[in-house]
Amino acid sequence: MSSLAPSRSEIDTKLRAILCDVLGLDATQVESFDADTGLFGHLPELDSMAVAGLLTEIEDRLGIIIEDDEVDGEMLETYGGLLAFAEAKVVES
């Protein structure tokens, strides 16, 4: 019996936890993020050095592989963009 892919809600919850853990953000702040909340270029904690750690943690916790050529500014620009990317990768795997 194969396990079901995580739901959108489960991915959203995991992604918010990853942002808190990797970037040291306050849970209350992250809970207020919506699809249009700016990430890269908007959160001082998410600089170019933090991106690698963030992506590695997303891979580990969601059980996906993120190829270098899939990483672009658009996926990291907003919370909605990152969530949509993560959901698509989970469906692929």
C-alpha positions in Angstrom: 0.0 0.0 0.0 1.5 3.3 -1.1 1.4 6.3 1.2 -0.7 9.2 0.1 1.1 12.5 -0.8 0.8 15.1 1.8 -2.2 17.5 1.4 -1.8 21.2 0.6 -2.5 22.0 4.2 0.2 19.5 5.4 2.8 21.0 3.0 1.8 24.5 4.1 2.3 23.6 7.8 5.7 21.9 7.1 6.9 24.9 5.0 6.0 27.4 7.7 7.8 25.2 10.3 10.9 25.1 8.0 10.9 28.9 7.7 10.8 29.2 11.5 13.5 26.7 12.1 15.9 27.6 9.3 15.6 31.4 9.4 14.8 31.7 13.1 11.6 33.6 12.4 8.9 34.0 15.0 6.0 31.5 14.6 3.4 34.3 14.9 5.1 36.2 12.1 5.2 33.1 9.8 1.6 32.2 10.6 0.6 35.6 9.2 2.2 34.9 5.8 -0.1 34.8 2.9 0.5 34.0 -0.8 1.7 37.6 -1.5 4.1 37.8 1.5 7.5 38.7 0.2 10.4 36.3 1.1 13.7 36.7 -0.8 14.6 40.4 -0.8 12.0 41.2 1.8 13.1 39.1 4.8 16.6 40.1 5.9 16.9 36.6 7.4 16.6 35.0 3.9 19.8 36.1 2.2 21.7 34.2 -0.4 23.6 32.2 2.2 20.3 31.1 3.9 18.7 29.9 0.6 20.8 26.7 0.4 19.9 25.7 4.0 16.3 26.5 3.4 16.2 24.4 0.2 18.0 21.5 1.8 15.6 21.4 4.7 12.6 21.5 2.3 14.1 18.5 0.5 14.6 16.6 3.7 11.2 17.3 5.3 9.1 17.0 2.1 11.1 14.0 0.7 11.8 15.8 -2.6 14.8 16.7 -4.7 15.3 20.2 -5.9 17.6 20.5 -8.9 19.8 23.6 -9.2 18.2 24.7 -12.4 14.8 24.7 -10.7 15.8 27.4 -8.3 15.0 30.9 -9.4 14.0 34.2 -7.9 10.3 33.7 -8.7 10.0 30.6 -6.5 11.6 32.5 -3.6 9.9 35.8 -4.2 6.7 35.2 -2.2 5.4 32.6 0.2 2.8 31.6 -2.4 5.5 31.0 -5.0 7.5 28.8 -2.6 4.4 26.9 -1.5 3.3 26.3 -5.2 6.8 25.1 -6.0 6.9 22.7 -3.0 3.4 21.3 -3.9 4.4 20.7 -7.5 7.6 18.9 -6.4 5.7 16.7 -3.9 3.2 15.7 -6.6 6.1 14.8 -9.0 7.9 12.6 -6.5 
